[in-house]
Amino acid sequence: MAKKATCDREHDFVLVLTGVPELDSRVEDALFEAGCDDATLSVRCGRTFLTFSRTAATLKDAILSAIRDVKKADIGADVLRVDDCNLVTQADIARRIRRPRQQIHQYITGERGPGGFPAPACHLCDESPLWYWCEVASWLWQNDMIKEEVLRAAEQVSIINAVLELRNQRQVDPQLADEVLHSIS
């Protein structure tokens, strides 16, 4: 049986770093030598980040290889998260799918579309509730409003960020993290 060919393509994403107190040529050189030669190192508001344009079969593959390369640089840097928030406003949804905000409001209220739009995730009592992008992307894909690759990217980034967040929280209080995981499993 023939193996299915995979086509590599370019994926753009940003990794937020921790453990890099200041940018200098040693940090830049180490990241470059470790394989981050397809990224731009920057600092904004005191937060260090790498903007990648990486070639890989999937976004997940690109992100995971970039995380490994950051660790391989051996400069004390670690990846905090992929800079792509899973919590979105109505305006964020409209912007992501290039539709008017009013149309998104109509999907949310059921005035337009097939109904069944996902419920907000948080800030339910506020004027601007937030939705999980993954849930919204799933609904949009099921209703032929986005491509499957957009849905898969949302799922992949959400899971990668959840695992990175758990790993980082375990560093803060390993005992509490283990207790909570054990009690809800």
C-alpha positions as CSV (number, residue, x, y, z in Angstrom):
1,M,0.0,0.0,0.0
2,A,1.4,3.4,-1.0
3,K,2.1,6.0,1.7
4,K,0.0,9.1,1.5
5,A,2.1,12.0,0.5
6,T,2.1,15.0,2.7
7,C,2.6,18.5,1.5
8,D,4.6,20.8,3.6
9,R,3.4,24.4,3.8
10,E,4.4,27.5,5.6
11,H,2.7,28.2,9.0
12,D,2.9,31.5,10.8
13,F,2.6,31.6,14.6
14,V,4.1,33.3,17.7
15,L,5.6,31.6,20.7
16,V,5.6,33.5,24.0
17,L,8.7,32.8,26.0
18,T,9.8,32.9,29.6
19,G,13.2,32.7,31.1
20,V,14.9,35.2,28.8
21,P,15.8,38.2,31.0
22,E,17.3,40.2,28.1
23,L,18.0,39.9,24.5
24,D,21.6,39.8,23.5
25,S,23.6,38.2,20.7
26,R,24.2,35.1,22.8
27,V,20.5,34.4,23.1
28,E,19.9,35.2,19.4
29,D,22.8,33.0,18.3
30,A,21.7,30.1,20.5
31,L,18.2,30.2,19.2
32,F,19.4,30.5,15.6
33,E,21.8,27.6,16.0
34,A,19.1,25.4,17.7
35,G,16.9,25.7,14.6
36,C,14.9,28.9,15.2
37,D,16.4,30.5,12.1
38,D,12.9,30.9,10.7
39,A,11.8,33.2,13.6
40,T,12.2,36.8,14.6
41,L,13.0,37.4,18.3
42,S,11.3,40.4,19.9
43,V,10.2,42.0,23.2
44,R,7.0,43.9,23.8
45,C,5.8,45.1,27.1
46,G,8.5,43.1,28.8
47,R,7.4,39.8,27.2
48,T,9.8,38.0,24.9
49,F,8.4,36.2,21.9
50,L,9.4,34.5,18.7
51,T,7.5,35.1,15.4
52,F,7.8,32.0,13.3
53,S,7.2,31.3,9.6
54,R,7.9,27.6,9.7
55,T,7.5,24.9,7.0
56,A,5.8,21.7,8.1
57,A,3.0,19.3,7.1
58,T,0.6,20.8,9.8
59,L,0.5,23.7,12.1
60,K,0.8,21.3,15.0
61,D,4.0,19.9,13.6
62,A,5.4,23.4,13.1
63,I,4.6,24.5,16.6
64,L,5.9,21.4,18.3
65,S,9.2,21.4,16.4
66,A,9.6,25.1,17.3
67,I,9.0,24.4,21.0
68,R,11.6,21.6,20.8
69,D,14.1,24.0,19.1
70,V,13.6,26.7,21.8
71,K,14.4,24.0,24.5
72,K,17.4,22.8,22.4
73,A,18.9,26.3,22.5
74,D,19.7,25.6,26.2
75,I,19.5,29.3,27.3
76,G,17.0,28.9,30.1
77,A,14.1,29.9,27.8
78,D,10.8,28.0,27.8
79,V,7.6,28.4,25.9
80,L,4.8,29.9,27.9
81,R,2.1,29.6,25.1
82,V,1.3,30.0,21.5
83,D,0.1,33.6,21.2
84,D,-3.4,32.8,19.9
85,C,-6.1,33.2,22.5
86,N,-8.9,30.6,22.6
87,L,-11.3,33.2,24.2
88,V,-12.9,35.5,21.7
89,T,-15.4,38.3,21.6
90,Q,-18.1,38.7,19.0
91,A,-15.9,41.2,17.3
92,D,-13.0,38.7,17.3
93,I,-15.2,36.1,15.6
94,A,-16.3,38.5,13.0
95,R,-12.7,39.6,12.3
96,R,-11.5,36.0,12.1
97,I,-14.1,34.9,9.5
98,R,-14.3,38.3,7.7
99,R,-18.0,38.8,8.3
100,P,-19.8,41.8,9.7
101,R,-20.2,41.9,13.5
102,Q,-24.0,42.2,13.1
103,Q,-24.1,38.9,11.2
104,I,-22.2,37.2,14.1
105,H,-24.7,38.7,16.5
106,Q,-27.5,37.2,14.4
107,Y,-25.9,33.8,14.5
108,I,-25.5,34.1,18.3
109,T,-29.2,35.0,18.8
110,G,-30.5,32.5,16.2
111,E,-32.0,35.3,14.0
112,R,-29.8,34.0,11.2
113,G,-28.2,30.7,10.2
114,P,-29.0,27.1,11.4
115,G,-29.2,27.9,15.1
116,G,-27.4,26.2,17.9
117,F,-24.5,28.7,18.1
118,P,-22.3,27.8,21.1
119,A,-23.0,29.4,24.4
120,P,-20.5,31.9,25.8
121,A,-17.7,30.4,27.9
122,C,-17.4,33.3,30.4
123,H,-18.3,36.8,31.3
124,L,-21.9,35.8,30.8
125,C,-23.3,38.8,32.7
126,D,-21.0,41.3,31.0
127,E,-21.8,43.3,27.9
128,S,-19.0,41.5,26.1
129,P,-19.2,37.7,26.8
130,L,-16.4,35.5,25.6
131,W,-16.6,32.3,23.5
132,Y,-14.2,29.4,23.1
133,W,-12.8,29.8,19.6
134,C,-12.6,26.0,19.3
135,E,-16.4,25.7,19.9
136,V,-17.2,28.5,17.6
137,A,-14.9,27.1,14.9
138,S,-16.5,23.7,15.2
139,W,-20.0,25.3,14.7
140,L,-18.7,27.4,11.8
141,W,-17.1,24.3,10.1
142,Q,-20.3,22.2,10.6
143,N,-22.2,24.9,8.9
144,D,-19.7,25.3,6.0
145,M,-18.5,28.8,7.0
146,I,-14.8,28.0,7.4
147,K,-12.4,25.4,6.0
148,E,-11.6,22.3,8.0
149,E,-8.0,23.4,8.3
150,V,-9.1,26.5,10.3
151,L,-11.0,24.2,12.7
152,R,-8.0,21.8,13.0
153,A,-5.7,24.7,13.7
154,A,-8.0,26.0,16.4
155,E,-8.2,22.6,18.1
156,Q,-4.4,22.1,17.9
157,V,-3.5,25.5,19.3
158,S,-6.1,25.1,22.1
159,I,-4.7,21.7,23.1
160,I,-1.1,22.8,22.9
161,N,-1.8,25.9,25.0
162,A,-3.7,23.8,27.6
163,V,-0.8,21.4,28.0
164,L,1.7,24.3,28.2
165,E,-0.5,26.0,30.8
166,L,-0.8,22.8,32.9
167,R,3.0,22.3,32.7
168,N,3.6,25.9,33.8
169,Q,1.1,25.6,36.7
170,R,2.7,22.4,37.8
171,Q,5.9,24.4,38.2
172,V,4.1,26.9,40.4
173,D,2.5,24.3,42.8
174,P,3.1,20.7,41.7
175,Q,1.3,19.3,44.7
176,L,-1.9,21.3,44.1
177,A,-1.8,20.6,40.4
178,D,-1.5,16.8,41.0
179,E,-4.2,16.9,43.7
180,V,-6.7,18.7,41.4
181,L,-5.8,16.4,38.5
182,H,-6.3,13.3,40.7
183,S,-9.6,14.6,42.2
184,I,-11.2,15.3,38.8
185,S,-10.0,12.3,36.9
